[in-house]
Amino acid sequence: MSPDAECSIIDVQMPGLTGLEVQERMNGNGLDVPVIFIAAHEEEGIEKHALQAGAAGFLRKPISEESLVNLILSASLGRRKAGLNWGMDRNLVFVGPGMPRR
């Protein structure tokens, strides 16, 4: 994962590592990149755990384009209010099966 990413959009269920494990590794490595989780199935406590660990948002599939864009913009605004130099000219990172890569 690049520290230059604007935002990470991570699927909760992936082969190998879960989305929560990816988030834990990012946090442990000091990567200050907003994370938005997506999930196909409702699992007890996953959303709460992700948000408590600092996720910028959590969406259930199917995801509306409007909801995703609103969460990305919200994460951007939160970083700007915190005084972090972050703009929409940076990269989005999608992590998960079938997610577009950039």
Contacts in CASP RR format, 6 or more apart in sequence:
PFRMAT RR
TARGET T0000
AUTHOR 0000-0000-0000
METHOD contacts of the structure
MODEL  1
MSPDAECSIIDVQMPGLTGLEVQERMNGNGLDVPVIFIAAHEEEGIEKHA
LQAGAAGFLRKPISEESLVNLILSASLGRRKAGLNWGMDRNLVFVGPGMP
RR
1 8 0 8 1.000
1 22 0 8 1.000
1 26 0 8 1.000
1 31 0 8 1.000
1 33 0 8 1.000
1 93 0 8 1.000
1 95 0 8 1.000
2 91 0 8 1.000
2 93 0 8 1.000
3 31 0 8 1.000
3 32 0 8 1.000
3 33 0 8 1.000
4 90 0 8 1.000
4 91 0 8 1.000
5 33 0 8 1.000
5 90 0 8 1.000
5 91 0 8 1.000
5 92 0 8 1.000
5 93 0 8 1.000
6 33 0 8 1.000
6 34 0 8 1.000
6 72 0 8 1.000
6 76 0 8 1.000
6 86 0 8 1.000
6 87 0 8 1.000
6 88 0 8 1.000
6 90 0 8 1.000
6 91 0 8 1.000
6 92 0 8 1.000
7 33 0 8 1.000
7 34 0 8 1.000
7 35 0 8 1.000
7 36 0 8 1.000
7 56 0 8 1.000
7 72 0 8 1.000
7 75 0 8 1.000
7 76 0 8 1.000
7 92 0 8 1.000
7 93 0 8 1.000
8 22 0 8 1.000
8 26 0 8 1.000
8 33 0 8 1.000
8 34 0 8 1.000
8 35 0 8 1.000
8 36 0 8 1.000
8 92 0 8 1.000
8 93 0 8 1.000
8 94 0 8 1.000
8 95 0 8 1.000
9 35 0 8 1.000
9 36 0 8 1.000
9 37 0 8 1.000
9 38 0 8 1.000
9 68 0 8 1.000
9 92 0 8 1.000
9 93 0 8 1.000
9 94 0 8 1.000
9 95 0 8 1.000
9 99 0 8 1.000
10 19 0 8 1.000
10 22 0 8 1.000
10 23 0 8 1.000
10 35 0 8 1.000
10 36 0 8 1.000
10 37 0 8 1.000
10 38 0 8 1.000
10 94 0 8 1.000
10 95 0 8 1.000
10 96 0 8 1.000
11 19 0 8 1.000
11 37 0 8 1.000
11 38 0 8 1.000
11 39 0 8 1.000
11 40 0 8 1.000
11 95 0 8 1.000
11 96 0 8 1.000
11 97 0 8 1.000
11 99 0 8 1.000
12 18 0 8 1.000
12 19 0 8 1.000
12 20 0 8 1.000
12 37 0 8 1.000
12 38 0 8 1.000
12 39 0 8 1.000
12 40 0 8 1.000
12 43 0 8 1.000
12 46 0 8 1.000
12 50 0 8 1.000
13 19 0 8 1.000
13 39 0 8 1.000
13 40 0 8 1.000
13 41 0 8 1.000
14 22 0 8 1.000
14 95 0 8 1.000
14 96 0 8 1.000
14 97 0 8 1.000
15 97 0 8 1.000
17 25 0 8 1.000
19 37 0 8 1.000
19 95 0 8 1.000
20 46 0 8 1.000
20 49 0 8 1.000
20 50 0 8 1.000
20 53 0 8 1.000
22 95 0 8 1.000
23 35 0 8 1.000
23 37 0 8 1.000
23 50 0 8 1.000
23 53 0 8 1.000
23 54 0 8 1.000
23 55 0 8 1.000
24 53 0 8 1.000
26 33 0 8 1.000
26 35 0 8 1.000
27 53 0 8 1.000
27 54 0 8 1.000
32 84 0 8 1.000
33 93 0 8 1.000
34 55 0 8 1.000
34 56 0 8 1.000
34 75 0 8 1.000
34 76 0 8 1.000
34 79 0 8 1.000
35 50 0 8 1.000
35 54 0 8 1.000
35 55 0 8 1.000
35 56 0 8 1.000
35 57 0 8 1.000
36 55 0 8 1.000
36 56 0 8 1.000
36 57 0 8 1.000
36 58 0 8 1.000
36 59 0 8 1.000
36 68 0 8 1.000
36 71 0 8 1.000
36 72 0 8 1.000
36 75 0 8 1.000
37 46 0 8 1.000
37 47 0 8 1.000
37 50 0 8 1.000
37 55 0 8 1.000
37 57 0 8 1.000
37 58 0 8 1.000
37 59 0 8 1.000
38 58 0 8 1.000
38 59 0 8 1.000
38 60 0 8 1.000
38 61 0 8 1.000
38 63 0 8 1.000
39 46 0 8 1.000
39 47 0 8 1.000
39 58 0 8 1.000
39 59 0 8 1.000
39 60 0 8 1.000
39 61 0 8 1.000
40 60 0 8 1.000
40 61 0 8 1.000
42 60 0 8 1.000
47 58 0 8 1.000
50 57 0 8 1.000
50 58 0 8 1.000
51 57 0 8 1.000
51 58 0 8 1.000
56 71 0 8 1.000
56 74 0 8 1.000
56 75 0 8 1.000
57 71 0 8 1.000
57 75 0 8 1.000
59 67 0 8 1.000
59 68 0 8 1.000
59 71 0 8 1.000
72 92 0 8 1.000
76 86 0 8 1.000
76 87 0 8 1.000
76 88 0 8 1.000
79 86 0 8 1.000
80 86 0 8 1.000
80 87 0 8 1.000
91 102 0 8 1.000
92 102 0 8 1.000
93 102 0 8 1.000
94 100 0 8 1.000
94 101 0 8 1.000
94 102 0 8 1.000
END
